[in-house]
Amino acid sequence: MTDSQPKALVTETYSVYTSLRSAFMVTTPPPLSPQVVHPVYVIGGGPGGLAVAATLRARGVRAVVLEKSDAVGASWRGHYDRLRLHTTRRLSSLPGLRMPRSFGRWVARADVVRYLETYAEKHELEVVTGVEVFRVERADDRWVLHATGGRRLTGRAVVVATGFNHTPRLPDWPGRDTYTGELLHARAYRNPGPYAGKDVLVVGAGNTGAEIAADLADGGAGRVRLAVRTVPHIVRRSTLGWPSQRSGILVRRLPAALVDRVAALLARIGVPDLTPHGLPRPDTGLLTRARQGAVPVQDVGLIDAVRSGRVEVVAAVEALDGPDVLLADGTRITPDTVIAATGYRRALEPLVGHLGVLDDHGRPLARGARCPREAPGLYFTGFTNPISGMLRELSRDAEKIARRIARLRRAGRGA
Ligand SMILES: Cc1cc2nc3c(=O)[nH]c(=O)nc-3n(C[C@H](O)[C@H](O)[C@H](O)COP(=O)(O)OP(=O)(O)OC[C@H]3O[C@@H](n4cnc5c(N)ncnc54)[C@H](O)[C@@H]3O)c2cc1C
C-alpha cells in the first residue's frame, strides 16, 4: 500500500455490528474535507486511537487507524472474563458517543468491546486491520510508517496509540526457564475454570492481580495465595454511591502531602485493617504512589477474600527452583500454577526509540497536543496511568490532539 492508493485503504475500512445502533447516542460526523492525499495516521485501534480518529473526523480531518490485530479493541477482547470497568460508565465514554445506560454503572468487558465496535461504526472511522506499524521514520517534513506487507505510508501527522499495556512483563526470576510448574502471565488468564481444585500463586497486588486472586477464590481454586512485594493502597470502588474515580479527578492536582494525609484518614474509616492478614497499610501516601505510576487497587472482592482466608497473602517471589517457588521471607512453596500479574511494558522502542522521543523509562517525552521537540507532527496518547481514569484522559487527549492538528491544517502548517 502506498500513498498513491488511498482508495485501497478506504475499501479496507473496517465494518462493525449494526445491531446496537439504536442503543447509542451519537452525533453524525460531518462530511470530510477533500484532502485525501495525506490522512493522519493513527497507530492502534484501541480506545485511544479510535477517540483520536473520531475527534479528527468531527473536525473534517481524515484519519486512518492502523490496527495490527483483526478487530478494534484487541486489548479488551483479551482481558479476563470477569473484568468490569472500575471507572464509571459516564466518565469512561469516548468523545461523541455515550455508552448506553443499559450497560450499567460498571461496564462489563464484553460491553466495552461492543461499545468500541459501535464507536468505530457510528463515527464512520477508517480502520485498517491486520496492519502492524513496525517503525516510524522522519523523511524531510514527513513521517514514513513501515508496516505489514512492505507498506510505506507517508503523513505529516501521526498519532501513536499502541497502548500502555502493550507487552506482558514477566520477571526474569532465577530458575524461570527450568521451573516445572505451570507459569503464565495474567494476560493469558481468562477465568477460574481451568484452576478448579488447584493450588495457585498470583504474583503482584495491582488491580489485575487483586482481581484475579479474588476470581480464583470465588471460582473454586483449591488454594489461592497472593505474593506481594509492595503493599498496595486499597480503595472502595465507590462509597455511599460516590465513585473513587471522582475523588481521583478532584485531588489529582492538589499537593500530594495534603491528599496523602486525607486519603490515609479515609482509608482508616472505609477500609478494614488487613495487617493481621499480611497486608499492612502502606507507608507511602496514596497520591505520592499514584504520581510514581502505581494507581490504588479498587476493591472488587480482595478485602473479603483476604479477611476470610480465601486468599492468603505471602511474601514476594525471589526465584523458582524446579517445582518450588522461593519467597523473599525464605519460605519455599509448591503451587500448581503461578500467574504473574506483573504488569506490561509500553515497548515503544522498536517503533520510535531511534527518534529520541522517549525518556529513560521508555515513556514519550510529550503527550496529548504537545509533540516532542525534535518530532513535530508525532503525537502520543495513552502512555500514562492517571488516577482520574485512563479512558477519561484518552478522551481529553483526543480532543486536544484533534484541535491542534485541525488548527495547523487551517493555518496551512501540516497536511
Ligand atoms: C485489565 C485492565 C483494566 C482496565 N480498566 C480500566 C478502567 O476501568 N477504566 C479506565 O479508564 N481504564 C482502564 N484501563 C486502562 C486503559 O483504559 C485501557 O488499557 C485502554 O484499553 C487503553 O487504550 P489504548 O487505546 O491506549 O490501548 P489499547 O487498548 O491497548 O489499544 C492499543 C491498540 O494498538 C494496537 N497496536 C499495538 N501496537 C501496534 C502497532 N505497532 N501497529 C498497529 N497496531 C498496534 C493493539 O493491537 C491495540 O488494539 C484498564 C487496563 C487494563 C489492562
The ligand as an SDF file (V2000), in Angstrom:
LIG
                    3D

 53 58  0  0  0  0  0  0  0  0999 V2000
   -7.0980   -5.0630   32.9700 C   0  0  0  0  0  0  0  0  0  0  0  0
   -7.2630   -3.5990   32.6630 C   0  0  0  0  0  0  0  0  0  0  0  0
   -8.3740   -2.9140   33.1370 C   0  0  0  0  0  0  0  0  0  0  0  0
   -8.5460   -1.5490   32.8660 C   0  0  0  0  0  0  0  0  0  0  0  0
   -9.6530   -0.9070   33.3400 N   0  0  0  0  0  0  0  0  0  0  0  0
   -9.7920    0.4070   33.1140 C   0  0  0  0  0  0  0  0  0  0  0  0
  -10.9290    1.1190   33.6260 C   0  0  0  0  0  0  0  0  0  0  0  0
  -11.7650    0.5640   34.3110 O   0  0  0  0  0  0  0  0  0  0  0  0
  -11.0450    2.4420   33.3500 N   0  0  0  0  0  0  0  0  0  0  0  0
  -10.1070    3.1270   32.6280 C   0  0  0  0  0  0  0  0  0  0  0  0
  -10.2650    4.3090   32.4030 O   0  0  0  0  0  0  0  0  0  0  0  0
   -9.0130    2.4760   32.1510 N   0  0  0  0  0  0  0  0  0  0  0  0
   -8.8340    1.1620   32.3750 C   0  0  0  0  0  0  0  0  0  0  0  0
   -7.7350    0.5100   31.8940 N   0  0  0  0  0  0  0  0  0  0  0  0
   -6.6780    1.3000   31.2390 C   0  0  0  0  0  0  0  0  0  0  0  0
   -6.9710    1.7050   29.7990 C   0  0  0  0  0  0  0  0  0  0  0  0
   -8.1840    2.4050   29.7050 O   0  0  0  0  0  0  0  0  0  0  0  0
   -7.0420    0.5300   28.8250 C   0  0  0  0  0  0  0  0  0  0  0  0
   -5.8230   -0.1840   28.8810 O   0  0  0  0  0  0  0  0  0  0  0  0
   -7.2920    1.0020   27.3890 C   0  0  0  0  0  0  0  0  0  0  0  0
   -7.5270   -0.1090   26.5930 O   0  0  0  0  0  0  0  0  0  0  0  0
   -6.1330    1.8120   26.8210 C   0  0  0  0  0  0  0  0  0  0  0  0
   -6.4510    2.1540   25.4920 O   0  0  0  0  0  0  0  0  0  0  0  0
   -5.3240    2.3740   24.3840 P   0  0  0  0  0  0  0  0  0  0  0  0
   -6.0390    2.6380   23.1150 O   0  0  0  0  0  0  0  0  0  0  0  0
   -4.3450    3.3820   24.8640 O   0  0  0  0  0  0  0  0  0  0  0  0
   -4.5500    1.0000   24.3240 O   0  0  0  0  0  0  0  0  0  0  0  0
   -5.0660   -0.4480   23.8810 P   0  0  0  0  0  0  0  0  0  0  0  0
   -6.4620   -0.6700   24.2650 O   0  0  0  0  0  0  0  0  0  0  0  0
   -4.0440   -1.3990   24.3820 O   0  0  0  0  0  0  0  0  0  0  0  0
   -5.0340   -0.3800   22.2910 O   0  0  0  0  0  0  0  0  0  0  0  0
   -3.8250   -0.3470   21.5690 C   0  0  0  0  0  0  0  0  0  0  0  0
   -4.0860   -0.9910   20.2050 C   0  0  0  0  0  0  0  0  0  0  0  0
   -2.9630   -0.7930   19.4040 O   0  0  0  0  0  0  0  0  0  0  0  0
   -2.7140   -1.9850   18.6550 C   0  0  0  0  0  0  0  0  0  0  0  0
   -1.2960   -1.9380   18.3290 N   0  0  0  0  0  0  0  0  0  0  0  0
   -0.2580   -2.0220   19.1840 C   0  0  0  0  0  0  0  0  0  0  0  0
    0.9150   -1.8740   18.5270 N   0  0  0  0  0  0  0  0  0  0  0  0
    0.5970   -1.6830   17.2260 C   0  0  0  0  0  0  0  0  0  0  0  0
    1.3780   -1.4480   16.0550 C   0  0  0  0  0  0  0  0  0  0  0  0
    2.7260   -1.3670   16.1070 N   0  0  0  0  0  0  0  0  0  0  0  0
    0.7370   -1.2920   14.8700 N   0  0  0  0  0  0  0  0  0  0  0  0
   -0.6250   -1.3520   14.8060 C   0  0  0  0  0  0  0  0  0  0  0  0
   -1.4010   -1.5900   15.8800 N   0  0  0  0  0  0  0  0  0  0  0  0
   -0.7980   -1.7250   17.0810 C   0  0  0  0  0  0  0  0  0  0  0  0
   -3.1220   -3.0900   19.6000 C   0  0  0  0  0  0  0  0  0  0  0  0
   -3.4300   -4.2970   18.9000 O   0  0  0  0  0  0  0  0  0  0  0  0
   -4.3350   -2.4850   20.2840 C   0  0  0  0  0  0  0  0  0  0  0  0
   -5.5290   -2.7750   19.6190 O   0  0  0  0  0  0  0  0  0  0  0  0
   -7.5510   -0.8460   32.1240 C   0  0  0  0  0  0  0  0  0  0  0  0
   -6.4350   -1.5490   31.6640 C   0  0  0  0  0  0  0  0  0  0  0  0
   -6.2870   -2.9010   31.9270 C   0  0  0  0  0  0  0  0  0  0  0  0
   -5.0450   -3.6120   31.4270 C   0  0  0  0  0  0  0  0  0  0  0  0
  1  2  1  0
  2  3  1  0
  2 52  2  0
  3  4  2  0
  4  5  1  0
  4 50  1  0
  5  6  2  0
  6  7  1  0
  6 13  1  0
  7  8  2  0
  7  9  1  0
  9 10  1  0
 10 11  2  0
 10 12  1  0
 12 13  2  0
 13 14  1  0
 14 15  1  0
 14 50  1  0
 15 16  1  0
 16 17  1  0
 16 18  1  0
 18 19  1  0
 18 20  1  0
 20 21  1  0
 20 22  1  0
 22 23  1  0
 23 24  1  0
 24 25  2  0
 24 26  1  0
 24 27  1  0
 27 28  1  0
 28 29  2  0
 28 30  1  0
 28 31  1  0
 31 32  1  0
 32 33  1  0
 33 34  1  0
 33 48  1  0
 34 35  1  0
 35 36  1  0
 35 46  1  0
 36 37  1  0
 36 45  1  0
 37 38  2  0
 38 39  1  0
 39 40  1  0
 39 45  2  0
 40 41  1  0
 40 42  2  0
 42 43  1  0
 43 44  2  0
 44 45  1  0
 46 47  1  0
 46 48  1  0
 48 49  1  0
 50 51  2  0
 51 52  1  0
 52 53  1  0
M  END
$$$$
